[in-house]
Amino acid sequence: SLPGEMRRAMERVTLFLQRSVRKEKLSGQVLKVRTGRLRSSITSQVSGTGTDIRGRVGTNVVYAPIHEFGGEIKPKTKSYLRFQVRGQWVTVKSVKIPARPFMRPTFEEKQAKVTEMFARALGEAVKKQ
């Protein structure tokens, strides 16, 4: 059925985007791998039925948005942030994190390929009808 073919296409597309974020952006191109936690947290999910099918690629890691969008980290309960840099303790009022987007550029760079994947799936589904 056409909805079934489109769901399978959405599954292929979300897995393609998930792999692209992990392998291209989170393996050193945008962010260096320290623990691999962010990279391994990138997941894909397809939901919905019939003609209402949605795909989602994302992460639930709490620090992902600060890397994607940048921002300023301030202390929540104290006056200063205190942490170590190269073995030396540092005390500051805030830290500015530059934007290092890894999700949005992937989606933009892969847009043509995603469109092609859906067009191919639609063409195959129509042939089967």
DRENTORKOL-3810 file (N, C-alpha, C; in nm, 4 decimals):
REM DRENTORKOL-3810
@n.u->0.0840; n.v->-0.1193; n.w->0.0000; ca.u->0.0000; ca.v->0.0000; ca.w->0.0000; c.u->0.0880; c.v->0.1250; c.w->0.0000
@n.u->0.0326; n.v->0.2332; n.w->-0.0493; ca.u->0.1072; ca.v->0.3585; ca.w->-0.0561; c.u->0.1481; c.v->0.4073; c.w->0.0826
@n.u->0.0572; n.v->0.4099; n.w->0.1823; ca.u->0.1004; ca.v->0.4515; ca.w->0.3162; c.u->0.2122; c.v->0.3633; c.w->0.3730
@n.u->0.2051; n.v->0.2344; n.w->0.3472; ca.u->0.3094; ca.v->0.1431; ca.w->0.3949; c.u->0.4438; c.v->0.1725; c.w->0.3295
@n.u->0.4413; n.v->0.1992; n.w->0.1978; ca.u->0.5649; ca.v->0.2334; ca.w->0.1266; c.u->0.6232; c.v->0.3645; c.w->0.1777
@n.u->0.5370; n.v->0.4620; n.w->0.2052; ca.u->0.5845; ca.v->0.5915; ca.w->0.2545; c.u->0.6413; c.v->0.5788; c.w->0.3967
@n.u->0.5810; n.v->0.4918; n.w->0.4767; ca.u->0.6348; ca.v->0.4676; ca.w->0.6122; c.u->0.7739; c.v->0.4045; c.w->0.6030
@n.u->0.7887; n.v->0.3062; n.w->0.5145; ca.u->0.9201; ca.v->0.2428; ca.w->0.4968; c.u->1.0222; c.v->0.3456; c.w->0.4451
@n.u->0.9795; n.v->0.4343; n.w->0.3573; ca.u->1.0685; ca.v->0.5398; ca.w->0.3075; c.u->1.1089; c.v->0.6324; c.w->0.4220
@n.u->1.0140; n.v->0.6681; n.w->0.5075; ca.u->1.0452; ca.v->0.7541; ca.w->0.6222; c.u->1.1441; c.v->0.6844; c.w->0.7148
@n.u->1.1286; n.v->0.5545; n.w->0.7340; ca.u->1.2224; ca.v->0.4795; ca.w->0.8178; c.u->1.3626; c.v->0.4833; c.w->0.7581
@n.u->1.3729; n.v->0.4669; n.w->0.6261; ca.u->1.5041; ca.v->0.4725; ca.w->0.5595; c.u->1.5647; c.v->0.6122; c.w->0.5715
@n.u->1.4824; n.v->0.7142; n.w->0.5522; ca.u->1.5307; ca.v->0.8528; ca.w->0.5587; c.u->1.5806; c.v->0.8872; c.w->0.6988
@n.u->1.5025; n.v->0.8532; n.w->0.8023; ca.u->1.5458; ca.v->0.8880; ca.w->0.9381; c.u->1.6728; c.v->0.8131; c.w->0.9766
@n.u->1.6855; n.v->0.6876; n.w->0.9363; ca.u->1.8092; ca.v->0.6130; ca.w->0.9649; c.u->1.9275; c.v->0.6742; c.w->0.8899
@n.u->1.9044; n.v->0.7172; n.w->0.7655; ca.u->2.0092; ca.v->0.7829; ca.w->0.6862; c.u->2.0557; c.v->0.9112; c.w->0.7556
@n.u->1.9620; n.v->0.9916; n.w->0.8031; ca.u->1.9971; ca.v->1.1161; ca.w->0.8713; c.u->2.0674; c.v->1.0878; c.w->1.0048
@n.u->2.0188; n.v->0.9896; n.w->1.0777; ca.u->2.0815; ca.v->0.9516; ca.w->1.2052; c.u->2.2274; c.v->0.9128; c.w->1.1823
@n.u->2.2509; n.v->0.8261; n.w->1.0839; ca.u->2.3885; ca.v->0.7831; ca.w->1.0538; c.u->2.4744; c.v->0.9009; c.w->1.0079
@n.u->2.4167; n.v->0.9911; n.w->0.9295; ca.u->2.4921; ca.v->1.1063; ca.w->0.8801; c.u->2.5369; c.v->1.1962; c.w->0.9943
@n.u->2.4474; n.v->1.2237; n.w->1.0890; ca.u->2.4843; ca.v->1.3070; ca.w->1.2037; c.u->2.5952; c.v->1.2391; c.w->1.2819
@n.u->2.5791; n.v->1.1111; n.w->1.3102; ca.u->2.6770; ca.v->1.0379; ca.w->1.3907; c.u->2.8137; c.v->1.0307; c.w->1.3233
@n.u->2.8143; n.v->0.9893; n.w->1.1969; ca.u->2.9409; ca.v->0.9616; ca.w->1.1287; c.u->3.0101; c.v->1.0865; c.w->1.0767
@n.u->2.9336; n.v->1.1851; n.w->1.0316; ca.u->2.9949; ca.v->1.3023; ca.w->0.9707; c.u->3.0188; c.v->1.4141; c.w->1.0705
@n.u->2.9183; n.v->1.4499; n.w->1.1476; ca.u->2.9304; ca.v->1.5678; ca.w->1.2340; c.u->2.9857; c.v->1.5360; c.w->1.3719
@n.u->2.9525; n.v->1.4207; n.w->1.4270; ca.u->2.9915; ca.v->1.3898; ca.w->1.5650; c.u->3.1076; c.v->1.2923; c.w->1.5745
@n.u->3.1850; n.v->1.2826; n.w->1.4683; ca.u->3.3052; ca.v->1.1986; ca.w->1.4700; c.u->3.4283; c.v->1.2832; c.w->1.4400
@n.u->3.4215; n.v->1.4114; n.w->1.4800; ca.u->3.5369; ca.v->1.4980; ca.w->1.4662; c.u->3.5193; c.v->1.6161; c.w->1.3731
@n.u->3.4243; n.v->1.6097; n.w->1.2794; ca.u->3.4063; ca.v->1.7209; ca.w->1.1856; c.u->3.3600; c.v->1.8469; c.w->1.2576
@n.u->3.2621; n.v->1.8349; n.w->1.3461; ca.u->3.2100; ca.v->1.9501; ca.w->1.4193; c.u->3.2519; c.v->1.9441; c.w->1.5654
@n.u->3.2301; n.v->1.8317; n.w->1.6282; ca.u->3.2673; ca.v->1.8125; ca.w->1.7682; c.u->3.3605; c.v->1.6934; c.w->1.7798
@n.u->3.4631; n.v->1.7074; n.w->1.8605; ca.u->3.5541; ca.v->1.5956; ca.w->1.8857; c.u->3.4869; c.v->1.4978; c.w->1.9822
@n.u->3.5160; n.v->1.3713; n.w->1.9647; ca.u->3.4584; ca.v->1.2678; ca.w->2.0500; c.u->3.5406; c.v->1.2583; c.w->2.1780
@n.u->3.4732; n.v->1.2747; n.w->2.2899; ca.u->3.5401; ca.v->1.2536; ca.w->2.4192; c.u->3.4894; c.v->1.1247; c.w->2.4815
@n.u->3.3601; n.v->1.1165; n.w->2.5041; ca.u->3.3050; ca.v->0.9937; ca.w->2.5630; c.u->3.2200; c.v->0.9164; c.w->2.4624
@n.u->3.1722; n.v->0.9812; n.w->2.3580; ca.u->3.0840; ca.v->0.9177; ca.w->2.2605; c.u->2.9387; c.v->0.9208; c.w->2.3020
@n.u->2.9099; n.v->0.9804; n.w->2.4176; ca.u->2.7720; ca.v->0.9811; ca.w->2.4687; c.u->2.6767; c.v->1.0557; c.w->2.3755
@n.u->2.7143; n.v->1.1753; n.w->2.3309; ca.u->2.6271; ca.v->1.2515; ca.w->2.2421; c.u->2.6067; c.v->1.1772; c.w->2.1111
@n.u->2.7140; n.v->1.1283; n.w->2.0529; ca.u->2.7043; ca.v->1.0570; ca.w->1.9247; c.u->2.6132; c.v->0.9356; c.w->1.9364
@n.u->2.6295; n.v->0.8573; n.w->2.0414; ca.u->2.5472; ca.v->0.7362; ca.w->2.0550; c.u->2.4029; c.v->0.7676; c.w->2.0931
@n.u->2.3771; n.v->0.8899; n.w->2.1390; ca.u->2.2406; ca.v->0.9261; ca.w->2.1780; c.u->2.1534; c.v->0.9696; c.w->2.0599
@n.u->2.2121; n.v->0.9881; n.w->1.9429; ca.u->2.1342; ca.v->1.0304; ca.w->1.8268; c.u->2.0460; c.v->0.9130; c.w->1.7843
@n.u->1.9168; n.v->0.9351; n.w->1.7887; ca.u->1.8214; ca.v->0.8288; ca.w->1.7558; c.u->1.7261; c.v->0.8751; c.w->1.6469
@n.u->1.6595; n.v->0.7795; n.w->1.5871; ca.u->1.5559; ca.v->0.8108; ca.w->1.4883; c.u->1.4298; c.v->0.7354; c.w->1.5254
@n.u->1.3175; n.v->0.7967; n.w->1.4904; ca.u->1.1884; ca.v->0.7381; ca.w->1.5268; c.u->1.0862; c.v->0.7761; c.w->1.4204
@n.u->1.0002; n.v->0.6836; n.w->1.3871; ca.u->0.8910; ca.v->0.7083; ca.w->1.2933; c.u->0.7612; c.v->0.6799; c.w->1.3661
@n.u->0.6652; n.v->0.7717; n.w->1.3515; ca.u->0.5359; ca.v->0.7539; ca.w->1.4171; c.u->0.4248; c.v->0.7907; c.w->1.3208
@n.u->0.3040; n.v->0.7572; n.w->1.3583; ca.u->0.1874; ca.v->0.7903; ca.w->1.2779; c.u->0.1426; c.v->0.6735; c.w->1.1924
@n.u->0.0269; n.v->0.6911; n.w->1.1321; ca.u->-0.0303; ca.v->0.5877; ca.w->1.0464; c.u->-0.0945; c.v->0.6533; c.w->0.9247
@n.u->-0.1235; n.v->0.5715; n.w->0.8254; ca.u->-0.1914; ca.v->0.6210; ca.w->0.7060; c.u->-0.1115; c.v->0.7296; c.w->0.6371
@n.u->-0.1767; n.v->0.8430; n.w->0.6149; ca.u->-0.1088; ca.v->0.9542; ca.w->0.5473; c.u->-0.0430; c.v->1.0502; c.w->0.6454
@n.u->-0.0541; n.v->1.0237; n.w->0.7756; ca.u->0.0056; ca.v->1.1095; ca.w->0.8781; c.u->0.1262; c.v->1.0377; c.w->0.9388
@n.u->0.2372; n.v->1.0423; n.w->0.8667; ca.u->0.3589; ca.v->0.9734; ca.w->0.9094; c.u->0.4647; c.v->1.0792; c.w->0.9383
@n.u->0.5281; n.v->1.0675; n.w->1.0536; ca.u->0.6304; ca.v->1.1642; ca.w->1.0936; c.u->0.7594; c.v->1.0931; c.w->1.1293
@n.u->0.8700; n.v->1.1559; n.w->1.0925; ca.u->1.0011; ca.v->1.1045; ca.w->1.1291; c.u->1.0715; c.v->1.2043; c.w->1.2192
@n.u->1.1468; n.v->1.1536; n.w->1.3139; ca.u->1.2182; ca.v->1.2400; ca.w->1.4085; c.u->1.3599; c.v->1.1850; c.w->1.4258
@n.u->1.4560; n.v->1.2767; n.w->1.4194; ca.u->1.5951; ca.v->1.2426; ca.w->1.4482; c.u->1.6392; c.v->1.3406; c.w->1.5548
@n.u->1.6952; n.v->1.2912; n.w->1.6628; ca.u->1.7338; ca.v->1.3829; ca.w->1.7692; c.u->1.8095; c.v->1.3139; c.w->1.8803
@n.u->1.8208; n.v->1.3861; n.w->1.9919; ca.u->1.8934; ca.v->1.3366; ca.w->2.1078; c.u->1.8236; c.v->1.3855; c.w->2.2343
@n.u->1.8408; n.v->1.3110; n.w->2.3412; ca.u->1.7864; ca.v->1.3544; ca.w->2.4701; c.u->1.8980; c.v->1.3984; c.w->2.5646
@n.u->2.0209; n.v->1.4109; n.w->2.5130; ca.u->2.1335; ca.v->1.4525; ca.w->2.5964; c.u->2.1163; c.v->1.6003; c.w->2.6314
@n.u->2.1231; n.v->1.6301; n.w->2.7590; ca.u->2.0910; ca.v->1.7637; ca.w->2.8100; c.u->2.1835; c.v->1.8723; c.w->2.7552
@n.u->2.3078; n.v->1.8393; n.w->2.7239; ca.u->2.4009; ca.v->1.9422; ca.w->2.6761; c.u->2.4025; c.v->1.9567; c.w->2.5237
@n.u->2.3222; n.v->1.8809; n.w->2.4525; ca.u->2.3188; ca.v->1.8918; ca.w->2.3061; c.u->2.2770; c.v->2.0311; c.w->2.2579
@n.u->2.1729; n.v->2.0933; n.w->2.3159; ca.u->2.1322; ca.v->2.2255; ca.w->2.2660; c.u->2.2401; c.v->2.3333; c.w->2.2792
@n.u->2.3208; n.v->2.3291; n.w->2.3830; ca.u->2.4240; ca.v->2.4321; ca.w->2.3981; c.u->2.5287; c.v->2.4180; c.w->2.2878
@n.u->2.5543; n.v->2.2963; n.w->2.2435; ca.u->2.6469; ca.v->2.2772; ca.w->2.1310; c.u->2.5810; c.v->2.3190; c.w->1.9998
@n.u->2.4567; n.v->2.2824; n.w->1.9805; ca.u->2.3862; ca.v->2.3132; ca.w->1.8549; c.u->2.3657; c.v->2.4634; c.w->1.8362
@n.u->2.3240; n.v->2.5323; n.w->1.9413; ca.u->2.2854; ca.v->2.6728; ca.w->1.9292; c.u->2.3831; c.v->2.7709; c.w->1.9941
@n.u->2.4738; n.v->2.7212; n.w->2.0781; ca.u->2.5623; ca.v->2.8096; ca.w->2.1530; c.u->2.4859; c.v->2.8729; c.w->2.2683
@n.u->2.5558; n.v->2.9496; n.w->2.3500; ca.u->2.4893; ca.v->3.0161; ca.w->2.4610; c.u->2.5850; c.v->3.0440; c.w->2.5747
@n.u->2.5279; n.v->3.0869; n.w->2.6832; ca.u->2.6070; ca.v->3.1215; ca.w->2.8003; c.u->2.5642; c.v->3.0344; c.w->2.9179
@n.u->2.6612; n.v->2.9778; n.w->2.9851; ca.u->2.6350; ca.v->2.8956; ca.w->3.1026; c.u->2.6666; c.v->2.9804; c.w->3.2250
@n.u->2.5669; n.v->2.9912; n.w->3.3133; ca.u->2.5824; ca.v->3.0685; ca.w->3.4367; c.u->2.5538; c.v->2.9766; c.w->3.5556
@n.u->2.6081; n.v->3.0091; n.w->3.6714; ca.u->2.5807; ca.v->2.9260; ca.w->3.7897; c.u->2.4335; c.v->2.9357; c.w->3.8302
@n.u->2.3781; n.v->2.8259; n.w->3.8775; ca.u->2.2379; ca.v->2.8242; ca.w->3.9194; c.u->2.2210; c.v->2.8661; c.w->4.0647
@n.u->2.3067; n.v->2.8171; n.w->4.1510; ca.u->2.2871; ca.v->2.8416; ca.w->4.2945; c.u->2.4004; c.v->2.9205; c.w->4.3596
@n.u->2.5137; n.v->2.9297; n.w->4.2955; ca.u->2.6294; ca.v->3.0008; ca.w->4.3508; c.u->2.6574; c.v->3.1258; c.w->4.2679
@n.u->2.7566; n.v->3.2009; n.w->4.3088; ca.u->2.7943; ca.v->3.3223; ca.w->4.2357; c.u->2.8905; c.v->3.2935; c.w->4.1214
@n.u->2.9619; n.v->3.1790; n.w->4.1299; ca.u->3.0643; ca.v->3.1483; ca.w->4.0310; c.u->3.0535; c.v->3.0036; c.w->3.9856
@n.u->3.1080; n.v->2.9779; n.w->3.8667; ca.u->3.1307; ca.v->2.8423; ca.w->3.8179; c.u->3.2750; c.v->2.8075; c.w->3.8525
@n.u->3.2980; n.v->2.6842; n.w->3.8927; ca.u->3.4352; ca.v->2.6427; ca.w->3.9247; c.u->3.4579; c.v->2.5060; c.w->3.8613
@n.u->3.5651; n.v->2.4970; n.w->3.7818; ca.u->3.5955; ca.v->2.3735; ca.w->3.7108; c.u->3.7443; c.v->2.3713; c.w->3.6767
@n.u->3.7906; n.v->2.2553; n.w->3.6328; ca.u->3.9313; ca.v->2.2400; ca.w->3.5984; c.u->3.9517; c.v->2.2491; c.w->3.4476
@n.u->4.0599; n.v->2.3170; n.w->3.4098; ca.u->4.1052; ca.v->2.3219; ca.w->3.2718; c.u->4.2528; c.v->2.2864; c.w->3.2723
@n.u->4.2866; n.v->2.1746; n.w->3.2068; ca.u->4.4257; ca.v->2.1263; ca.w->3.2023; c.u->4.4888; c.v->2.1178; c.w->3.3416
@n.u->4.4122; n.v->2.0680; n.w->3.4365; ca.u->4.4633; ca.v->2.0478; ca.w->3.5715; c.u->4.4607; c.v->2.1702; c.w->3.6621
@n.u->4.4229; n.v->2.2854; n.w->3.6097; ca.u->4.4181; ca.v->2.4085; ca.w->3.6891; c.u->4.2722; c.v->2.4439; c.w->3.7195
@n.u->4.2440; n.v->2.4814; n.w->3.8428; ca.u->4.1091; ca.v->2.5229; ca.w->3.8794; c.u->4.0830; c.v->2.6643; c.w->3.8286
@n.u->3.9655; n.v->2.6843; n.w->3.7719; ca.u->3.9241; ca.v->2.8131; ca.w->3.7168; c.u->3.7933; c.v->2.8532; c.w->3.7833
@n.u->3.7807; n.v->2.9807; n.w->3.8196; ca.u->3.6577; ca.v->3.0337; ca.w->3.8773; c.u->3.6119; c.v->3.1503; c.w->3.7905
@n.u->3.4894; n.v->3.1391; n.w->3.7359; ca.u->3.4364; ca.v->3.2429; ca.w->3.6465; c.u->3.2885; c.v->3.2663; c.w->3.6764
@n.u->3.2385; n.v->3.3819; n.w->3.6337; ca.u->3.0961; ca.v->3.4127; ca.w->3.6518; c.u->3.0097; c.v->3.3443; c.w->3.5460
@n.u->3.0664; n.v->3.3212; n.w->3.4277; ca.u->2.9919; ca.v->3.2541; ca.w->3.3210; c.u->3.0892; c.v->3.2030; c.w->3.2153
@n.u->3.0399; n.v->3.1170; n.w->3.1294; ca.u->3.1185; ca.v->3.0629; ca.w->3.0186; c.u->3.0340; c.v->3.0751; c.w->2.8927
@n.u->3.0923; n.v->3.1341; n.w->2.7882; ca.u->3.0235; ca.v->3.1438; ca.w->2.6591; c.u->3.0657; c.v->3.0258; c.w->2.5724
@n.u->2.9668; n.v->2.9539; n.w->2.5247; ca.u->2.9903; ca.v->2.8383; ca.w->2.4389; c.u->2.9505; c.v->2.8781; c.w->2.2971
@n.u->3.0419; n.v->2.8681; n.w->2.2003; ca.u->3.0053; ca.v->2.9025; ca.w->2.0625; c.u->2.9130; c.v->2.7955; c.w->2.0036
@n.u->2.8292; n.v->2.8363; n.w->1.9109; ca.u->2.7428; ca.v->2.7403; ca.w->1.8417; c.u->2.8304; c.v->2.6480; c.w->1.7575
@n.u->2.8063; n.v->2.5185; n.w->1.7716; ca.u->2.8728; ca.v->2.4179; ca.w->1.6890; c.u->2.7642; c.v->2.3222; c.w->1.6395
@n.u->2.6810; n.v->2.3714; n.w->1.5486; ca.u->2.5661; ca.v->2.2919; ca.w->1.5064; c.u->2.6070; c.v->2.1625; c.w->1.4361
@n.u->2.5365; n.v->2.0574; n.w->1.4693; ca.u->2.5609; ca.v->1.9271; ca.w->1.4084; c.u->2.4349; c.v->1.8678; c.w->1.3481
@n.u->2.3171; n.v->1.9080; n.w->1.3979; ca.u->2.1908; ca.v->1.8561; ca.w->1.3448; c.u->2.1446; c.v->1.9372; c.w->1.2236
@n.u->2.1262; n.v->2.0676; n.w->1.2418; ca.u->2.0722; ca.v->2.1519; ca.w->1.1346; c.u->2.1541; c.v->2.1458; c.w->1.0061
@n.u->2.2881; n.v->2.1542; n.w->1.0128; ca.u->2.3637; ca.v->2.1453; ca.w->0.8878; c.u->2.3466; c.v->2.0108; c.w->0.8173
@n.u->2.3361; n.v->1.9046; n.w->0.8948; ca.u->2.3156; ca.v->1.7731; ca.w->0.8334; c.u->2.1852; c.v->1.7721; c.w->0.7559
@n.u->2.0783; n.v->1.8226; n.w->0.8175; ca.u->1.9484; ca.v->1.8224; ca.w->0.7499; c.u->1.9523; c.v->1.9091; c.w->0.6242
@n.u->2.0207; n.v->2.0224; n.w->0.6315; ca.u->2.0310; ca.v->2.1105; ca.w->0.5151; c.u->2.1137; c.v->2.0452; c.w->0.4041
@n.u->2.2268; n.v->1.9862; n.w->0.4408; ca.u->2.3156; ca.v->1.9245; ca.w->0.3421; c.u->2.2524; c.v->1.8022; c.w->0.2765
@n.u->2.1682; n.v->1.7317; n.w->0.3472; ca.u->2.1103; ca.v->1.6069; ca.w->0.2965; c.u->1.9701; c.v->1.6255; c.w->0.2383
@n.u->1.9220; n.v->1.7483; n.w->0.2312; ca.u->1.7851; ca.v->1.7729; ca.w->0.1849; c.u->1.7595; c.v->1.7171; c.w->0.0451
@n.u->1.8511; n.v->1.7377; n.w->-0.0472; ca.u->1.8325; ca.v->1.6875; ca.w->-0.1841; c.u->1.8265; c.v->1.5349; c.w->-0.1849
@n.u->1.9133; n.v->1.4705; n.w->-0.1079; ca.u->1.9143; ca.v->1.3238; ca.w->-0.1012; c.u->1.7844; c.v->1.2714; c.w->-0.0398
@n.u->1.7358; n.v->1.3381; n.w->0.0638; ca.u->1.6103; ca.v->1.2975; ca.w->0.1281; c.u->1.4946; c.v->1.3099; c.w->0.0286
@n.u->1.4895; n.v->1.4198; n.w->-0.0436; ca.u->1.3846; ca.v->1.4388; ca.w->-0.1451; c.u->1.3924; c.v->1.3281; c.w->-0.2491
@n.u->1.5132; n.v->1.2947; n.w->-0.2919; ca.u->1.5329; ca.v->1.1881; ca.w->-0.3895; c.u->1.4856; c.v->1.0533; c.w->-0.3352
@n.u->1.5149; n.v->1.0267; n.w->-0.2082; ca.u->1.4731; ca.v->0.8997; ca.w->-0.1470; c.u->1.3214; c.v->0.8874; c.w->-0.1442
@n.u->1.2524; n.v->0.9970; n.w->-0.1082; ca.u->1.1060; ca.v->0.9930; ca.w->-0.1064; c.u->1.0499; c.v->0.9815; c.w->-0.2479
@n.u->1.1077; n.v->1.0540; n.w->-0.3424; ca.u->1.0590; ca.v->1.0479; ca.w->-0.4805; c.u->1.0735; c.v->0.9066; c.w->-0.5364
@n.u->1.1876; n.v->0.8431; n.w->-0.5083; ca.u->1.2103; ca.v->0.7063; ca.w->-0.5555; c.u->1.1077; c.v->0.6108; c.w->-0.4940
@n.u->1.0843; n.v->0.6247; n.w->-0.3633; ca.u->0.9873; ca.v->0.5386; ca.w->-0.2942; c.u->0.8472; c.v->0.5587; c.w->-0.3508
@n.u->0.8115; n.v->0.6831; n.w->-0.3754; ca.u->0.6783; ca.v->0.7129; ca.w->-0.4310; c.u->0.6654; c.v->0.6520; c.w->-0.5702
@n.u->0.7700; n.v->0.6665; n.w->-0.6518; ca.u->0.7677; ca.v->0.6077; ca.w->-0.7866; c.u->0.7517; c.v->0.4575; c.w->-0.7826
@n.u->0.8238; n.v->0.3905; n.w->-0.6919; ca.u->0.8124; ca.v->0.2454; ca.w->-0.6766; c.u->0.6732; c.v->0.2049; c.w->-0.6298
@n.u->0.6175; n.v->0.2821; n.w->-0.5369; ca.u->0.4839; ca.v->0.2515; ca.w->-0.4843; c.u->0.3785; c.v->0.2653; c.w->-0.5936
@n.u->0.3916; n.v->0.3659; n.w->-0.6759; ca.u->0.2947; ca.v->0.3871; ca.w->-0.7846; c.u->0.3040; c.v->0.2741; c.w->-0.8871
@n.u->0.4259; n.v->0.2280; n.w->-0.9169; ca.u->0.4444; ca.v->0.1169; ca.w->-1.0113; c.u->0.3752; c.v->-0.0102; c.w->-0.9633
@n.u->0.3762; n.v->-0.0303; n.w->-0.8301; ca.u->0.3168; ca.v->-0.1516; ca.w->-0.7725; c.u->0.1641; c.v->-0.1485; c.w->-0.7754
@n.u->0.1059; n.v->-0.0290; n.w->-0.7883; ca.u->-0.0415; ca.v->-0.0153; ca.w->-0.7818; c.u->-0.1073; c.v->-0.0750; c.w->-0.9049
END
